[in-house]
Amino acid sequence: MTIDLERTPLLTDLYELTMLQTYYEHGMTEPAVFEMFMRHSRQRGFYVAAGLEQALDWLSNLCFQPEELQWMRQSNLFSNDFIERMAQFRFTGEVRALPEGTVFFAEEPLVQIVAPLPEAQLIESRLMNILHYQTLIASKAARSTIAAGKTPIVDFGMRRAHGGEAGLWAARACYIAGFTATATCLASARYGIPATGTMAHAFILAHDSETEAFERFARSHPNNVVLLIDTYDVHRGAQRVVEVAARLARDGIDVQGVRIDSGDLARNARTTREILDRGGLTDTRILVSGGLDEYRIATLMAEQAPIDGVGVGSNVDTSADAPFLDSAYKLHYFRDQPRGKHAEGKTDLPGRKQIYRHYNQSTWQSDTLGLLDEDINGKPLLETVMQAGKQVTKPDVNQLQAARAHFAEELVTLPAKLKQIQNPEPYSVELSSGLEALRAQLKKSTH
């Protein structure tokens, strides 16, 4: 069976389909409100919304193909009436969401779905899959961007990402969060992210000498000369770059940079800088990589190492210190009644909500999470992005570039206490009086 991941409803949990059949059998097709949100994470002071473009594209194209319906028949789990209904299935609902690149906090809705109950239910698993992963990676990558300051960062992580789709989405999420480029070719081709990369250690090892490898590569790629100098010895590698650069210069070829991928990166960068400067290569940049994340980048910056660029991979593309977010997709309103789980350790906030952000001059002061029909001061963050199953598009807008620009604006106004890499301080998210009252009402009526 050939499945198109950009339209299939079968990339879901079985219980979504079993619930749907029962909903339809009992006429439970009234509009419902579901909201996706993240619970608190000790490793993250904030989250960065990402993945909405792919989620909306999937919702727009969502339909059952003949071979998928055939699988449903062969499973012997569903009635013929239900399978025939699924042959006509389309998403017809409304979606309100945070624009990609928006910084948000625990319990605040990332996306809000208003649709007939079966439609809103079926999309749960894949919608969460798309939004959770990109938000996870964007939230991790944002911390590296903050740690690096003005030093450019590039994405090197595809080979250790958890699958091809994850590698593509990680490159996209990192770009939203301020990375300048990716090493993943398909991410560049598909999303327009600048591509970067030159050589691996295998290239050096395949030659009889390091010098030969450097010179051959430079003459083959005269406009992209970044040489990997730590295959044998960083200091000798840097000295050989100086020797090769003198010959290349006679032919008008400049060595734009060198990369160090191992050892004490700060110490090796300082020694390399001294060698390059003595050799007249004062404009040659030093790039570092190898097991980096926001914690190690912050240390390198604090040591004032002479580093001009950073490559990060596995630790960001897998969000190694927090490999998942405690995301949830919950029913909060149905049949004109607030709904919400009320169990030990997990209590939902019912109703259809909006996030209102308050500013003290240009810096955020607090957020209020309130009901949609309340009169609350502040900037509303959730926007309508789909109506009647159709995307509300803005003509001539590159959504990825818009998301990247939006995050850059968010970063400028983000309170300094939230930019702390270690132990970020909590941000104030208050509940409105109306939401507090509704939660209390739901608690009393729960049975």
C-alpha beads as a LAMMPS data file, in Angstrom:
LAMMPS data file: protein, C-alpha beads

447 atoms
446 bonds

1 atom types
1 bond types

-500.0 500.0 xlo xhi
-500.0 500.0 ylo yhi
-500.0 500.0 zlo zhi

Masses

1 110.0

Atoms # bond

1 1 1 0.000 0.000 0.000
2 1 1 1.384 3.393 -1.025
3 1 1 0.407 6.106 1.451
4 1 1 0.705 9.862 0.962
5 1 1 1.639 11.248 4.382
6 1 1 0.447 14.695 3.354
7 1 1 -3.175 13.558 3.070
8 1 1 -3.703 10.200 4.794
9 1 1 -6.084 9.905 7.768
10 1 1 -4.624 6.500 8.672
11 1 1 -1.535 7.936 10.320
12 1 1 -3.533 7.918 13.527
13 1 1 -4.375 5.840 16.568
14 1 1 -6.994 3.152 16.070
15 1 1 -9.200 4.519 18.812
16 1 1 -9.814 7.696 16.807
17 1 1 -11.624 5.591 14.191
18 1 1 -13.454 3.385 16.672
19 1 1 -14.750 6.486 18.473
20 1 1 -15.821 8.024 15.158
21 1 1 -18.025 5.093 14.235
22 1 1 -19.826 5.340 17.573
23 1 1 -20.216 9.117 17.276
24 1 1 -21.887 8.726 13.886
25 1 1 -24.109 5.857 15.023
26 1 1 -25.500 8.028 17.817
27 1 1 -25.769 11.304 15.907
28 1 1 -23.007 13.027 17.871
29 1 1 -22.016 15.413 15.088
30 1 1 -22.552 18.819 16.711
31 1 1 -19.677 21.340 16.748
32 1 1 -16.991 20.663 19.334
33 1 1 -14.037 22.713 20.537
34 1 1 -10.696 20.971 21.008
35 1 1 -7.488 22.715 22.044
36 1 1 -3.883 21.568 21.868
37 1 1 -1.502 22.862 24.516
38 1 1 1.716 21.997 26.327
39 1 1 2.037 21.300 30.007
40 1 1 4.905 22.654 32.103
41 1 1 8.485 21.586 31.327
42 1 1 11.314 22.164 33.791
43 1 1 13.807 22.395 30.917
44 1 1 11.966 25.097 28.969
45 1 1 11.088 28.617 30.028
46 1 1 8.984 29.056 26.913
47 1 1 7.842 27.313 23.738
48 1 1 8.030 28.439 20.102
49 1 1 5.049 27.632 17.878
50 1 1 6.017 25.763 14.700
51 1 1 4.535 23.312 12.201
52 1 1 1.286 25.119 11.433
53 1 1 1.909 25.322 7.672
54 1 1 2.272 21.532 7.386
55 1 1 -0.710 20.953 9.688
56 1 1 -2.998 23.160 7.607
57 1 1 -1.822 21.586 4.357
58 1 1 -2.640 18.155 5.791
59 1 1 -6.092 19.256 6.951
60 1 1 -6.792 20.777 3.530
61 1 1 -5.920 17.552 1.696
62 1 1 -7.242 15.050 4.230
63 1 1 -9.228 12.215 2.615
64 1 1 -9.432 8.421 2.495
65 1 1 -7.984 6.716 -0.576
66 1 1 -9.503 3.464 -1.949
67 1 1 -6.668 1.313 -0.591
68 1 1 -7.138 2.847 2.865
69 1 1 -10.838 2.053 2.812
70 1 1 -9.948 -1.466 1.727
71 1 1 -7.703 -1.835 4.789
72 1 1 -10.636 -0.756 6.962
73 1 1 -12.818 -3.458 5.386
74 1 1 -10.161 -6.127 5.840
75 1 1 -9.648 -5.191 9.480
76 1 1 -13.208 -6.342 10.324
77 1 1 -13.405 -3.547 12.884
78 1 1 -15.840 -1.207 11.159
79 1 1 -19.341 -1.304 9.727
80 1 1 -19.971 -0.923 6.010
81 1 1 -22.043 2.213 6.665
82 1 1 -19.136 3.815 8.497
83 1 1 -16.630 2.922 5.771
84 1 1 -18.925 4.378 3.110
85 1 1 -19.206 7.559 5.152
86 1 1 -15.430 7.775 5.424
87 1 1 -15.155 7.630 1.634
88 1 1 -16.701 11.122 1.623
89 1 1 -14.776 12.457 4.627
90 1 1 -13.330 15.969 4.480
91 1 1 -12.340 18.393 7.212
92 1 1 -14.849 21.277 7.232
93 1 1 -13.964 23.000 10.486
94 1 1 -12.430 26.214 11.728
95 1 1 -8.874 26.494 13.025
96 1 1 -7.521 29.263 15.212
97 1 1 -3.834 29.090 16.028
98 1 1 -0.742 30.919 17.168
99 1 1 1.248 32.173 14.167
100 1 1 4.431 30.185 13.688
101 1 1 7.322 31.798 15.521
102 1 1 5.127 32.947 18.418
103 1 1 6.515 32.411 21.904
104 1 1 3.961 30.847 24.244
105 1 1 3.740 29.130 27.607
106 1 1 2.331 26.103 29.408
107 1 1 -1.470 25.652 29.262
108 1 1 -1.857 28.254 26.494
109 1 1 -3.562 26.859 23.359
110 1 1 -1.215 26.377 20.426
111 1 1 -4.174 25.540 18.196
112 1 1 -7.942 25.533 18.636
113 1 1 -10.241 23.384 16.495
114 1 1 -13.961 24.086 16.058
115 1 1 -15.549 21.343 13.958
116 1 1 -18.171 18.592 14.043
117 1 1 -17.131 16.240 16.835
118 1 1 -16.062 13.339 14.568
119 1 1 -13.881 15.608 12.412
120 1 1 -12.220 17.261 15.387
121 1 1 -11.600 13.831 16.926
122 1 1 -10.122 12.112 13.878
123 1 1 -7.395 14.708 13.345
124 1 1 -6.014 14.487 16.891
125 1 1 -3.066 12.109 16.497
126 1 1 -1.517 13.423 13.291
127 1 1 -2.175 17.064 14.177
128 1 1 -0.336 16.574 17.450
129 1 1 2.430 14.670 15.658
130 1 1 3.075 17.560 13.265
131 1 1 2.801 20.428 15.728
132 1 1 4.499 18.725 18.666
133 1 1 7.707 17.829 16.833
134 1 1 8.324 21.155 15.134
135 1 1 7.402 23.078 18.297
136 1 1 9.733 20.809 20.293
137 1 1 12.657 21.509 17.958
138 1 1 11.958 25.227 17.516
139 1 1 11.806 25.618 21.302
140 1 1 15.157 23.838 21.658
141 1 1 16.787 25.693 18.760
142 1 1 15.660 29.065 20.106
143 1 1 17.796 28.483 23.174
144 1 1 20.869 27.909 20.985
145 1 1 20.079 31.120 19.114
146 1 1 19.903 32.997 22.408
147 1 1 23.138 31.423 23.669
148 1 1 25.028 32.253 20.467
149 1 1 24.006 35.904 20.383
150 1 1 25.169 37.378 17.083
151 1 1 27.190 34.298 16.099
152 1 1 25.500 32.459 13.187
153 1 1 24.245 28.908 13.780
154 1 1 23.569 26.230 11.167
155 1 1 21.663 22.925 11.338
156 1 1 23.782 19.775 10.930
157 1 1 21.375 17.291 12.502
158 1 1 19.549 15.338 9.789
159 1 1 21.630 12.138 9.951
160 1 1 20.704 11.524 13.587
161 1 1 17.143 12.825 13.411
162 1 1 14.448 10.229 14.015
163 1 1 13.647 9.629 10.355
164 1 1 13.686 11.586 7.118
165 1 1 10.549 13.628 7.796
166 1 1 11.967 14.585 11.192
167 1 1 15.200 15.767 9.574
168 1 1 13.296 18.014 7.171
169 1 1 11.020 19.405 9.840
170 1 1 13.934 19.978 12.207
171 1 1 15.723 22.078 9.587
172 1 1 12.545 24.101 9.113
173 1 1 11.953 24.563 12.844
174 1 1 15.576 25.577 13.418
175 1 1 15.324 28.165 10.652
176 1 1 12.216 29.652 12.263
177 1 1 14.127 29.833 15.548
178 1 1 16.975 31.865 14.089
179 1 1 19.406 29.409 12.502
180 1 1 20.925 30.809 9.318
181 1 1 21.263 27.678 7.170
182 1 1 20.978 23.893 6.974
183 1 1 23.189 21.095 5.693
184 1 1 20.109 19.155 4.522
185 1 1 19.756 19.537 0.759
186 1 1 16.080 18.584 0.542
187 1 1 15.197 21.099 3.252
188 1 1 16.879 23.777 1.166
189 1 1 15.137 22.631 -2.015
190 1 1 11.693 22.309 -0.400
191 1 1 11.672 25.266 1.976
192 1 1 14.187 27.688 0.484
193 1 1 16.498 27.555 3.497
194 1 1 20.099 28.480 2.583
195 1 1 22.254 25.356 2.250
196 1 1 25.729 25.058 3.699
197 1 1 28.467 22.437 3.918
198 1 1 31.828 21.479 2.459
199 1 1 33.669 18.324 3.529
200 1 1 33.828 15.472 6.042
201 1 1 36.814 13.706 7.574
202 1 1 36.404 10.948 4.985
203 1 1 37.393 13.414 2.275
204 1 1 40.681 14.133 4.047
205 1 1 41.315 10.450 4.740
206 1 1 40.686 9.529 1.103
207 1 1 43.718 11.599 0.044
208 1 1 47.380 10.818 0.524
209 1 1 47.911 14.046 2.434
210 1 1 45.888 16.712 4.202
211 1 1 47.493 19.377 2.044
212 1 1 46.457 17.597 -1.148
213 1 1 42.879 17.303 0.109
214 1 1 42.710 20.999 1.000
215 1 1 44.078 22.186 -2.319
216 1 1 41.956 19.876 -4.465
217 1 1 38.776 20.885 -2.691
218 1 1 39.568 24.583 -2.930
219 1 1 40.222 24.400 -6.656
220 1 1 37.054 22.354 -7.188
221 1 1 34.925 24.776 -5.116
222 1 1 36.691 28.151 -5.277
223 1 1 33.666 30.040 -3.947
224 1 1 33.060 27.741 -0.983
225 1 1 36.434 27.073 0.605
226 1 1 35.844 25.976 4.194
227 1 1 38.433 23.399 5.231
228 1 1 38.071 20.801 7.996
229 1 1 41.307 20.959 9.993
230 1 1 40.955 18.467 12.876
231 1 1 41.294 15.100 11.097
232 1 1 44.826 14.575 12.459
233 1 1 45.994 17.576 14.449
234 1 1 44.231 20.933 14.588
235 1 1 47.414 23.000 14.821
236 1 1 49.157 21.276 11.915
237 1 1 45.920 21.488 9.970
238 1 1 45.766 25.247 10.495
239 1 1 49.405 25.626 9.439
240 1 1 48.726 23.649 6.263
241 1 1 45.777 25.911 5.505
242 1 1 48.167 28.885 5.624
243 1 1 50.557 27.119 3.241
244 1 1 47.801 26.146 0.809
245 1 1 46.201 29.594 0.995
246 1 1 49.369 31.236 -0.307
247 1 1 49.293 29.109 -3.467
248 1 1 45.551 29.541 -3.909
249 1 1 45.809 33.303 -3.577
250 1 1 47.978 33.453 -6.681
251 1 1 44.955 32.125 -8.591
252 1 1 42.492 34.458 -6.887
253 1 1 41.040 31.833 -4.542
254 1 1 40.410 32.780 -0.908
255 1 1 40.075 30.431 2.037
256 1 1 36.812 31.634 3.532
257 1 1 36.862 29.482 6.636
258 1 1 38.060 26.495 8.607
259 1 1 36.023 24.107 10.730
260 1 1 36.976 22.400 13.989
261 1 1 34.857 19.402 14.999
262 1 1 36.584 17.948 18.055
263 1 1 38.690 18.576 21.124
264 1 1 38.635 21.634 23.348
265 1 1 36.872 23.913 20.907
266 1 1 37.662 27.166 22.728
267 1 1 41.372 26.388 23.080
268 1 1 41.663 25.032 19.545
269 1 1 39.865 28.080 18.160
270 1 1 42.298 30.434 19.932
271 1 1 45.363 28.587 18.659
272 1 1 43.914 28.390 15.157
273 1 1 43.135 32.106 15.180
274 1 1 46.740 32.892 16.116
275 1 1 48.113 30.659 13.336
276 1 1 45.764 32.060 10.699
277 1 1 46.429 35.658 11.696
278 1 1 50.204 35.158 11.606
279 1 1 49.777 33.706 8.140
280 1 1 47.839 36.744 6.932
281 1 1 44.439 35.010 6.953
282 1 1 42.784 37.512 9.271
283 1 1 39.487 37.314 7.368
284 1 1 39.278 33.520 7.419
285 1 1 36.406 32.494 9.698
286 1 1 36.546 29.779 12.334
287 1 1 33.518 27.486 12.545
288 1 1 33.031 24.890 15.279
289 1 1 30.818 21.823 15.624
290 1 1 30.663 18.540 17.496
291 1 1 28.164 17.730 20.228
292 1 1 27.068 21.322 20.687
293 1 1 23.877 22.578 22.278
294 1 1 22.785 25.751 24.057
295 1 1 24.705 24.840 27.212
296 1 1 28.063 24.330 25.468
297 1 1 27.485 27.288 23.174
298 1 1 26.835 29.517 26.194
299 1 1 30.120 28.316 27.718
300 1 1 32.043 29.047 24.505
301 1 1 30.571 32.532 24.311
302 1 1 31.348 33.185 27.986
303 1 1 34.971 32.166 27.321
304 1 1 35.042 34.687 24.446
305 1 1 36.462 32.078 22.110
306 1 1 37.232 33.483 18.616
307 1 1 34.403 31.605 16.922
308 1 1 32.600 32.967 13.857
309 1 1 29.980 30.273 13.365
310 1 1 28.478 27.233 15.059
311 1 1 27.099 23.982 13.659
312 1 1 24.694 21.997 15.822
313 1 1 23.192 18.611 15.110
314 1 1 22.086 15.686 17.236
315 1 1 21.405 17.546 20.467
316 1 1 19.011 19.943 18.748
317 1 1 17.371 17.663 16.171
318 1 1 16.516 15.193 18.949
319 1 1 16.023 17.837 21.667
320 1 1 18.297 15.667 23.768
321 1 1 17.707 17.277 27.170
322 1 1 13.903 17.241 26.721
323 1 1 13.100 14.709 23.962
324 1 1 9.361 15.312 24.112
325 1 1 6.899 17.894 25.369
326 1 1 3.897 16.933 27.482
327 1 1 1.428 17.954 24.806
328 1 1 -2.319 17.421 25.033
329 1 1 -5.354 17.753 22.742
330 1 1 -8.518 18.034 24.794
331 1 1 -12.250 18.501 24.298
332 1 1 -13.171 21.779 26.013
333 1 1 -16.674 22.560 24.700
334 1 1 -19.495 20.449 23.250
335 1 1 -23.280 20.721 23.030
336 1 1 -23.201 24.228 24.519
337 1 1 -21.471 22.951 27.645
338 1 1 -17.903 23.368 28.918
339 1 1 -16.003 20.092 29.024
340 1 1 -12.746 19.099 30.636
341 1 1 -10.847 16.317 32.312
342 1 1 -10.784 16.590 36.090
343 1 1 -8.468 13.973 37.528
344 1 1 -5.632 13.802 40.007
345 1 1 -2.658 15.757 38.666
346 1 1 -4.408 16.792 35.442
347 1 1 -7.193 19.351 35.383
348 1 1 -8.217 20.912 32.079
349 1 1 -9.267 24.498 31.518
350 1 1 -12.697 24.329 29.822
351 1 1 -14.287 26.594 27.236
352 1 1 -13.187 28.301 24.047
353 1 1 -10.259 30.524 24.929
354 1 1 -8.018 33.349 23.768
355 1 1 -4.548 34.403 24.950
356 1 1 -4.068 38.092 25.741
357 1 1 -0.510 39.448 26.067
358 1 1 0.207 42.523 28.173
359 1 1 3.199 44.802 27.616
360 1 1 5.171 47.180 29.808
361 1 1 6.410 49.575 27.137
362 1 1 8.049 47.174 24.646
363 1 1 8.627 44.221 26.997
364 1 1 6.108 41.547 27.890
365 1 1 4.662 41.817 31.345
366 1 1 2.228 38.904 31.561
367 1 1 -0.385 36.877 29.688
368 1 1 -4.034 36.384 30.514
369 1 1 -5.757 33.199 29.422
370 1 1 -9.438 34.011 29.125
371 1 1 -12.654 33.044 27.405
372 1 1 -13.186 34.161 23.846
373 1 1 -16.258 36.244 24.667
374 1 1 -14.680 38.102 27.607
375 1 1 -13.688 41.762 27.325
376 1 1 -9.991 41.626 28.219
377 1 1 -7.310 44.196 27.486
378 1 1 -4.142 43.009 25.803
379 1 1 -2.983 41.739 22.433
380 1 1 -4.949 38.618 21.331
381 1 1 -2.566 35.951 20.016
382 1 1 -4.750 33.230 18.469
383 1 1 -5.662 33.982 14.837
384 1 1 -8.181 32.389 12.470
385 1 1 -6.195 30.417 9.888
386 1 1 -8.875 28.111 8.452
387 1 1 -12.619 28.507 7.929
388 1 1 -15.016 25.878 6.584
389 1 1 -12.022 23.649 5.866
390 1 1 -10.323 26.274 3.683
391 1 1 -7.088 28.018 4.582
392 1 1 -7.274 31.740 5.217
393 1 1 -4.237 32.656 3.181
394 1 1 -2.339 35.893 2.888
395 1 1 -1.391 36.477 -0.758
396 1 1 2.273 36.690 -1.681
397 1 1 3.474 35.740 1.813
398 1 1 6.259 33.198 2.267
399 1 1 5.024 31.529 5.438
400 1 1 8.432 30.255 6.532
401 1 1 10.119 33.629 6.116
402 1 1 7.199 35.307 7.890
403 1 1 7.527 32.861 10.795
404 1 1 11.274 33.467 11.017
405 1 1 10.780 37.237 11.017
406 1 1 8.032 36.935 13.624
407 1 1 10.264 34.936 15.964
408 1 1 13.045 37.506 15.557
409 1 1 10.580 40.177 16.681
410 1 1 9.457 38.017 19.603
411 1 1 13.067 37.535 20.686
412 1 1 13.668 41.289 20.886
413 1 1 10.805 41.796 23.341
414 1 1 11.251 38.537 25.277
415 1 1 11.966 39.359 28.948
416 1 1 15.598 38.788 29.907
417 1 1 14.624 36.384 32.701
418 1 1 13.160 34.009 30.104
419 1 1 16.391 34.007 28.083
420 1 1 18.354 32.354 30.871
421 1 1 19.737 29.040 29.651
422 1 1 19.972 27.616 33.152
423 1 1 16.921 27.805 35.430
424 1 1 14.777 30.300 33.493
425 1 1 12.361 32.177 35.724
426 1 1 8.627 31.488 35.356
427 1 1 6.449 33.824 33.321
428 1 1 3.114 35.021 34.634
429 1 1 0.093 33.494 32.897
430 1 1 -3.053 34.528 34.737
431 1 1 -6.530 33.079 34.347
432 1 1 -9.375 35.502 33.726
433 1 1 -12.251 35.751 36.181
434 1 1 -14.568 34.185 33.614
435 1 1 -12.285 31.196 33.063
436 1 1 -11.804 30.714 36.805
437 1 1 -15.574 30.728 37.290
438 1 1 -16.106 28.263 34.442
439 1 1 -13.479 25.907 35.840
440 1 1 -15.133 26.022 39.256
441 1 1 -18.525 25.363 37.657
442 1 1 -17.154 22.366 35.780
443 1 1 -15.547 20.972 38.914
444 1 1 -18.877 21.100 40.758
445 1 1 -20.789 19.451 37.933
446 1 1 -18.252 16.686 37.229
447 1 1 -19.640 13.224 37.818

Bonds

1 1 1 2
2 1 2 3
3 1 3 4
4 1 4 5
5 1 5 6
6 1 6 7
7 1 7 8
8 1 8 9
9 1 9 10
10 1 10 11
11 1 11 12
12 1 12 13
13 1 13 14
14 1 14 15
15 1 15 16
16 1 16 17
17 1 17 18
18 1 18 19
19 1 19 20
20 1 20 21
21 1 21 22
22 1 22 23
23 1 23 24
24 1 24 25
25 1 25 26
26 1 26 27
27 1 27 28
28 1 28 29
29 1 29 30
30 1 30 31
31 1 31 32
32 1 32 33
33 1 33 34
34 1 34 35
35 1 35 36
36 1 36 37
37 1 37 38
38 1 38 39
39 1 39 40
40 1 40 41
41 1 41 42
42 1 42 43
43 1 43 44
44 1 44 45
45 1 45 46
46 1 46 47
47 1 47 48
48 1 48 49
49 1 49 50
50 1 50 51
51 1 51 52
52 1 52 53
53 1 53 54
54 1 54 55
55 1 55 56
56 1 56 57
57 1 57 58
58 1 58 59
59 1 59 60
60 1 60 61
61 1 61 62
62 1 62 63
63 1 63 64
64 1 64 65
65 1 65 66
66 1 66 67
67 1 67 68
68 1 68 69
69 1 69 70
70 1 70 71
71 1 71 72
72 1 72 73
73 1 73 74
74 1 74 75
75 1 75 76
76 1 76 77
77 1 77 78
78 1 78 79
79 1 79 80
80 1 80 81
81 1 81 82
82 1 82 83
83 1 83 84
84 1 84 85
85 1 85 86
86 1 86 87
87 1 87 88
88 1 88 89
89 1 89 90
90 1 90 91
91 1 91 92
92 1 92 93
93 1 93 94
94 1 94 95
95 1 95 96
96 1 96 97
97 1 97 98
98 1 98 99
99 1 99 100
100 1 100 101
101 1 101 102
102 1 102 103
103 1 103 104
104 1 104 105
105 1 105 106
106 1 106 107
107 1 107 108
108 1 108 109
109 1 109 110
110 1 110 111
111 1 111 112
112 1 112 113
113 1 113 114
114 1 114 115
115 1 115 116
116 1 116 117
117 1 117 118
118 1 118 119
119 1 119 120
120 1 120 121
121 1 121 122
122 1 122 123
123 1 123 124
124 1 124 125
125 1 125 126
126 1 126 127
127 1 127 128
128 1 128 129
129 1 129 130
130 1 130 131
131 1 131 132
132 1 132 133
133 1 133 134
134 1 134 135
135 1 135 136
136 1 136 137
137 1 137 138
138 1 138 139
139 1 139 140
140 1 140 141
141 1 141 142
142 1 142 143
143 1 143 144
144 1 144 145
145 1 145 146
146 1 146 147
147 1 147 148
148 1 148 149
149 1 149 150
150 1 150 151
151 1 151 152
152 1 152 153
153 1 153 154
154 1 154 155
155 1 155 156
156 1 156 157
157 1 157 158
158 1 158 159
159 1 159 160
160 1 160 161
161 1 161 162
162 1 162 163
163 1 163 164
164 1 164 165
165 1 165 166
166 1 166 167
167 1 167 168
168 1 168 169
169 1 169 170
170 1 170 171
171 1 171 172
172 1 172 173
173 1 173 174
174 1 174 175
175 1 175 176
176 1 176 177
177 1 177 178
178 1 178 179
179 1 179 180
180 1 180 181
181 1 181 182
182 1 182 183
183 1 183 184
184 1 184 185
185 1 185 186
186 1 186 187
187 1 187 188
188 1 188 189
189 1 189 190
190 1 190 191
191 1 191 192
192 1 192 193
193 1 193 194
194 1 194 195
195 1 195 196
196 1 196 197
197 1 197 198
198 1 198 199
199 1 199 200
200 1 200 201
201 1 201 202
202 1 202 203
203 1 203 204
204 1 204 205
205 1 205 206
206 1 206 207
207 1 207 208
208 1 208 209
209 1 209 210
210 1 210 211
211 1 211 212
212 1 212 213
213 1 213 214
214 1 214 215
215 1 215 216
216 1 216 217
217 1 217 218
218 1 218 219
219 1 219 220
220 1 220 221
221 1 221 222
222 1 222 223
223 1 223 224
224 1 224 225
225 1 225 226
226 1 226 227
227 1 227 228
228 1 228 229
229 1 229 230
230 1 230 231
231 1 231 232
232 1 232 233
233 1 233 234
234 1 234 235
235 1 235 236
236 1 236 237
237 1 237 238
238 1 238 239
239 1 239 240
240 1 240 241
241 1 241 242
242 1 242 243
243 1 243 244
244 1 244 245
245 1 245 246
246 1 246 247
247 1 247 248
248 1 248 249
249 1 249 250
250 1 250 251
251 1 251 252
252 1 252 253
253 1 253 254
254 1 254 255
255 1 255 256
256 1 256 257
257 1 257 258
258 1 258 259
259 1 259 260
260 1 260 261
261 1 261 262
262 1 262 263
263 1 263 264
264 1 264 265
265 1 265 266
266 1 266 267
267 1 267 268
268 1 268 269
269 1 269 270
270 1 270 271
271 1 271 272
272 1 272 273
273 1 273 274
274 1 274 275
275 1 275 276
276 1 276 277
277 1 277 278
278 1 278 279
279 1 279 280
280 1 280 281
281 1 281 282
282 1 282 283
283 1 283 284
284 1 284 285
285 1 285 286
286 1 286 287
287 1 287 288
288 1 288 289
289 1 289 290
290 1 290 291
291 1 291 292
292 1 292 293
293 1 293 294
294 1 294 295
295 1 295 296
296 1 296 297
297 1 297 298
298 1 298 299
299 1 299 300
300 1 300 301
301 1 301 302
302 1 302 303
303 1 303 304
304 1 304 305
305 1 305 306
306 1 306 307
307 1 307 308
308 1 308 309
309 1 309 310
310 1 310 311
311 1 311 312
312 1 312 313
313 1 313 314
314 1 314 315
315 1 315 316
316 1 316 317
317 1 317 318
318 1 318 319
319 1 319 320
320 1 320 321
321 1 321 322
322 1 322 323
323 1 323 324
324 1 324 325
325 1 325 326
326 1 326 327
327 1 327 328
328 1 328 329
329 1 329 330
330 1 330 331
331 1 331 332
332 1 332 333
333 1 333 334
334 1 334 335
335 1 335 336
336 1 336 337
337 1 337 338
338 1 338 339
339 1 339 340
340 1 340 341
341 1 341 342
342 1 342 343
343 1 343 344
344 1 344 345
345 1 345 346
346 1 346 347
347 1 347 348
348 1 348 349
349 1 349 350
350 1 350 351
351 1 351 352
352 1 352 353
353 1 353 354
354 1 354 355
355 1 355 356
356 1 356 357
357 1 357 358
358 1 358 359
359 1 359 360
360 1 360 361
361 1 361 362
362 1 362 363
363 1 363 364
364 1 364 365
365 1 365 366
366 1 366 367
367 1 367 368
368 1 368 369
369 1 369 370
370 1 370 371
371 1 371 372
372 1 372 373
373 1 373 374
374 1 374 375
375 1 375 376
376 1 376 377
377 1 377 378
378 1 378 379
379 1 379 380
380 1 380 381
381 1 381 382
382 1 382 383
383 1 383 384
384 1 384 385
385 1 385 386
386 1 386 387
387 1 387 388
388 1 388 389
389 1 389 390
390 1 390 391
391 1 391 392
392 1 392 393
393 1 393 394
394 1 394 395
395 1 395 396
396 1 396 397
397 1 397 398
398 1 398 399
399 1 399 400
400 1 400 401
401 1 401 402
402 1 402 403
403 1 403 404
404 1 404 405
405 1 405 406
406 1 406 407
407 1 407 408
408 1 408 409
409 1 409 410
410 1 410 411
411 1 411 412
412 1 412 413
413 1 413 414
414 1 414 415
415 1 415 416
416 1 416 417
417 1 417 418
418 1 418 419
419 1 419 420
420 1 420 421
421 1 421 422
422 1 422 423
423 1 423 424
424 1 424 425
425 1 425 426
426 1 426 427
427 1 427 428
428 1 428 429
429 1 429 430
430 1 430 431
431 1 431 432
432 1 432 433
433 1 433 434
434 1 434 435
435 1 435 436
436 1 436 437
437 1 437 438
438 1 438 439
439 1 439 440
440 1 440 441
441 1 441 442
442 1 442 443
443 1 443 444
444 1 444 445
445 1 445 446
446 1 446 447
